[in-house]
Amino acid sequence: MNNIANITQHILAYAEGEKMELSVIVDALYGQLCEMANLQLNKLNPGSISPNELVHEVYLKFSKSLSINAQGRMHFLAIAATAMRQLIIDQLKGMKRDKRGGHLFATTLSDTKLPVEDNAIEIMAVNQAIAKLKTLEPKLASTVECRYFAGYTEQETADALGVNVRTIRRYWKRAKQWLKLELDND
């Protein structure tokens, strides 16, 4: 319990501008950050980055930003999960660009064609839907980010967003319904 309180102190100090605290926070939460990165990579499947590399990219992104206003460990992890998703989406967009060979198709030296699973279009559609939801209902979008992308339980999501579990259940149900309608219309 003392370790969690200690991490919270470091997070609050970092939010107040103590940039050196970021390395202490990431070091203390590295295992959890790698688990979250692995979860996101399994869901989004970009293929060319490892969970460790994604955590390092998040660290670099946070070190360049002016401030991360996290209120505690769970909130910091939720913000990190969002940053991971953004980095993965940026990587997918980069892979699709013509200058990166996005217009080229995978080929082999044999005559048989191998199926190449490409879910980048669906991932970007989900990302756009979540961005739209964030403008309409920010709490619902935050719930999706915590539950789906960070892999939080209902209780962890409630703690991160500062609401009770019943509210999270309502948010989660509404968010799933809204996203289904939005994605079905596309």
C-alpha positions as CSV (number, residue, x, y, z in Angstrom):
1,M,0.0,0.0,0.0
2,N,2.9,2.3,0.8
3,N,4.3,1.7,-2.7
4,I,1.0,2.8,-4.3
5,A,0.9,6.0,-2.2
6,N,4.6,6.6,-3.1
7,I,3.8,6.2,-6.8
8,T,0.9,8.6,-6.4
9,Q,3.2,11.2,-4.9
10,H,5.6,10.9,-7.8
11,I,2.7,11.2,-10.3
12,L,1.4,14.3,-8.6
13,A,4.9,15.8,-8.5
14,Y,5.2,15.1,-12.2
15,A,1.8,16.7,-12.9
16,E,3.2,19.8,-11.1
17,G,6.1,20.1,-13.5
18,E,8.8,17.9,-11.9
19,K,10.0,16.3,-15.2
20,M,12.5,14.0,-13.5
21,E,9.7,12.1,-11.8
22,L,8.6,10.5,-15.1
23,S,11.5,8.0,-15.1
24,V,10.6,7.0,-11.5
25,I,7.0,6.5,-12.4
26,V,7.7,4.5,-15.6
27,D,10.2,2.4,-13.8
28,A,7.7,1.6,-11.0
29,L,4.9,0.9,-13.5
30,Y,6.9,-0.7,-16.3
31,G,5.4,-4.2,-15.9
32,Q,1.9,-2.9,-16.0
33,L,2.7,-0.6,-18.9
34,C,4.1,-3.6,-20.8
35,E,1.0,-5.7,-20.1
36,M,-1.2,-2.8,-21.4
37,A,1.0,-2.5,-24.5
38,N,0.8,-6.2,-25.2
39,L,-3.0,-6.1,-24.8
40,Q,-3.3,-3.2,-27.2
41,L,-0.9,-4.7,-29.7
42,N,-2.9,-8.0,-29.6
43,K,-6.1,-6.1,-30.3
44,L,-4.8,-3.7,-32.9
45,N,-2.1,-5.9,-34.3
46,P,0.3,-3.5,-36.2
47,G,3.0,-6.2,-36.3
48,S,6.2,-4.2,-36.4
49,I,6.5,-3.0,-32.8
50,S,7.1,-4.9,-29.5
51,P,5.3,-4.1,-26.2
52,N,8.6,-2.8,-24.8
53,E,9.2,-0.5,-27.8
54,L,5.6,0.9,-27.4
55,V,6.2,1.6,-23.7
56,H,9.5,3.4,-24.7
57,E,7.6,5.4,-27.3
58,V,5.0,6.4,-24.7
59,Y,7.9,7.5,-22.4
60,L,9.3,9.7,-25.1
61,K,5.9,11.2,-25.9
62,F,5.3,12.0,-22.2
63,S,8.8,13.4,-21.8
64,K,8.2,15.8,-24.7
65,S,4.8,17.0,-23.5
66,L,4.3,20.0,-21.3
67,S,2.2,18.2,-18.7
68,I,0.3,15.1,-17.9
69,N,-2.4,15.9,-15.3
70,A,-2.8,12.5,-13.8
71,Q,-4.4,12.3,-10.4
72,G,-3.1,8.9,-9.5
73,R,-1.8,5.5,-10.7
74,M,-4.9,4.3,-12.4
75,H,-5.4,7.7,-14.1
76,F,-1.8,7.7,-15.3
77,L,-2.2,4.2,-16.7
78,A,-5.4,5.3,-18.5
79,I,-3.6,8.2,-20.0
80,A,-0.8,5.9,-21.0
81,A,-3.2,3.5,-22.7
82,T,-4.7,6.4,-24.7
83,A,-1.2,7.4,-25.8
84,M,-0.4,3.9,-26.8
85,R,-3.5,3.7,-28.9
86,Q,-2.6,7.0,-30.6
87,L,0.9,5.8,-31.3
88,I,-0.4,2.6,-32.9
89,I,-2.9,4.5,-35.0
90,D,-0.1,6.8,-36.2
91,Q,2.0,3.8,-37.1
92,L,-0.9,2.3,-39.0
93,K,-1.4,5.5,-40.9
94,G,2.3,5.7,-41.7
95,M,2.2,2.1,-43.1
96,K,-0.6,3.1,-45.4
97,R,1.1,6.1,-46.8
98,D,2.3,5.8,-50.4
99,K,5.8,7.1,-49.5
100,R,6.1,4.1,-47.1
101,G,4.9,1.6,-49.7
102,G,1.3,1.6,-48.5
103,H,0.1,1.1,-52.1
104,L,2.2,-2.0,-52.6
105,F,1.0,-5.6,-51.9
106,A,2.9,-8.4,-50.2
107,T,4.3,-10.9,-52.5
108,T,6.2,-14.2,-52.2
109,L,8.5,-16.2,-54.4
110,S,6.0,-19.0,-54.9
111,D,3.0,-19.1,-57.2
112,T,0.5,-19.4,-54.4
113,K,-1.0,-16.3,-52.9
114,L,-0.9,-16.0,-49.1
115,P,-3.7,-14.2,-47.4
116,V,-2.6,-11.0,-45.7
117,E,-4.8,-9.9,-42.9
118,D,-5.2,-6.1,-43.0
119,N,-7.4,-4.7,-40.3
120,A,-5.9,-1.2,-40.4
121,I,-9.1,0.3,-42.1
122,E,-11.3,-1.1,-39.3
123,I,-8.9,0.1,-36.6
124,M,-8.9,3.6,-38.0
125,A,-12.7,3.5,-38.3
126,V,-12.9,2.6,-34.6
127,N,-10.4,5.3,-33.7
128,Q,-12.5,7.9,-35.6
129,A,-15.6,6.7,-33.9
130,I,-14.0,7.1,-30.5
131,A,-12.8,10.6,-31.4
132,K,-16.3,11.5,-32.4
133,L,-17.7,10.0,-29.2
134,K,-15.2,12.0,-27.2
135,T,-16.6,15.2,-28.6
136,L,-20.2,14.1,-27.9
137,E,-19.8,12.1,-24.6
138,P,-16.3,12.4,-23.1
139,K,-17.1,10.1,-20.2
140,L,-18.3,7.4,-22.5
141,A,-15.1,7.7,-24.6
142,S,-13.0,7.5,-21.5
143,T,-14.8,4.4,-20.4
144,V,-14.1,2.7,-23.7
145,E,-10.4,3.7,-23.4
146,C,-10.2,2.3,-19.9
147,R,-12.2,-0.9,-20.4
148,Y,-11.2,-1.9,-23.9
149,F,-7.8,-0.4,-24.6
150,A,-6.3,-0.4,-21.1
151,G,-8.0,-3.7,-20.1
152,Y,-9.4,-2.3,-16.8
153,T,-12.0,-4.0,-14.8
154,E,-15.2,-2.2,-13.9
155,Q,-13.8,-1.2,-10.5
156,E,-10.5,0.0,-12.0
157,T,-12.3,2.1,-14.5
158,A,-14.5,3.5,-11.8
159,D,-11.5,4.4,-9.8
160,A,-9.7,6.0,-12.8
161,L,-12.7,8.1,-13.7
162,G,-13.8,8.9,-10.2
163,V,-17.3,7.4,-10.4
164,N,-19.0,4.3,-9.0
165,V,-19.2,0.9,-10.7
166,R,-22.9,1.2,-11.5
167,T,-22.2,4.4,-13.5
168,I,-19.4,2.6,-15.4
169,R,-21.8,-0.2,-16.3
170,R,-24.2,2.3,-17.7
171,Y,-21.5,4.2,-19.5
172,W,-20.0,1.0,-21.0
173,K,-23.4,-0.2,-22.2
174,R,-24.2,3.1,-23.8
175,A,-20.8,3.4,-25.4
176,K,-21.0,-0.1,-26.9
177,Q,-24.4,0.7,-28.3
178,W,-23.3,4.0,-29.7
179,L,-20.1,2.6,-31.3
180,K,-22.1,-0.3,-32.8
181,L,-24.5,2.1,-34.4
182,E,-21.7,4.4,-35.6
183,L,-19.7,1.7,-37.1
184,D,-22.7,0.0,-38.7
185,N,-23.5,3.3,-40.4
186,D,-20.0,3.4,-41.9
